[in-house]
């Protein structure tokens, strides 16, 4: 078997198991209140990490580039109380325009 | 009338169809990156079938890009798998957070869990620690189909779209997460977790492999937890 196929197999099995571990082991059950408090803080923590790495990370360096302008556009849309779609499209448009000039 | 559209950025979308509809703009971005994944995988010696199988099974872009780039650059099988698994490690806490919403027998829960990716999970999150199952599956299936079709197009058709970054599509994902984050900050504990999570991730970027900043940031959910 080639390395490519071995990688597809190993990475695929790992990703599927990581995704399914929680739902298969404890799925369909209500969380105790203490655990729910943790989980309700997990989403903001991870979302903030996605925002920060998706905007300011480039491999192993922290950079300030056109993506920051896109994020600023999304922030302006949140401030203006625009729907989700408008914020996402505005970020892509502003980033594309900034890269084009 | 919805007086607080910012508090419900999906415009009231819920259920399977609502989730699928809410993710249409994302499907465009995800499909475009699927094309570039297909192109990169083909160029890096993965052939035609393996990249498509990978998109159908792994279904998480960051891990797939890491695998094909590291192997293509001669980094070796071990390095490629370790990097990809680190990137996918966030699905352990994410999976735990969606577990209460996924019902049915274990094999069914296993399959439903495969529709969990960052974007479907973020869109389906109610902000109080619970997840809307229909929205999660609707968004997940729509994104899965886009990712698959994009990969097939990239593997077979080559780079007909150009670089998705020229269209700013890479900036669409942090923007999505930012808008959803803004709508979900309701308690002081959540605000603390967001600030701390962002700070931990940023601090880790220069010193760790990709994926580690995210899993390290997950620990920010413990902020203030023990005091309650």
Interface residues (C-beta under 8 A of the other chain):
Chain A: X3 X4 X5 X6 X7 X8 X10 X11 X12 X13 X14 X15 X16 X18 X19 X20 X21 X22 X23 X24 X25 X26 X27 X28 X29 X30 X31 X36 X37 X38 X39 X40 X41 X42 X43 X44 X45 X46 X47 X48 X49 X50 X51 X52 X53 X54 X55 X56 X57 X59 X60 X61 X62 X66 X67 X70 X71 X73 X74 X75 X77 X78 X81 X82 X83 X84 X85 X87 X88 X89 X90 X91 X92 X93 X94 X95 X96 X97 X99 X100
Chain B: X4 X5 X6 X9 X10 X11 X22 X25 X26 X29 X45 X46 X47 X50 X53 X54 X57 X58 X59 X60 X63 X64 X67 X71 X77 X80 X81 X84 X85 X88 X89 X90 X91 X92 X93 X94 X95 X96 X97 X98 X99 X100 X102 X103 X104 X106 X109 X110 X112 X113 X114 X116 X118 X122 X125 X127 X128 X129 X130 X165 X166 X167 X168 X169 X170 X171 X172 X173 X174 X175 X176 X177 X178 X179 X180 X181 X182 X184 X185 X187 X189 X190 X191 X192 X193 X194 X195 X196 X197 X198 X200 X201 X202 X205 X206 X207 X208 X210 X213 X214 X217 X218 X219 X220 X221 X222 X223 X225 X228
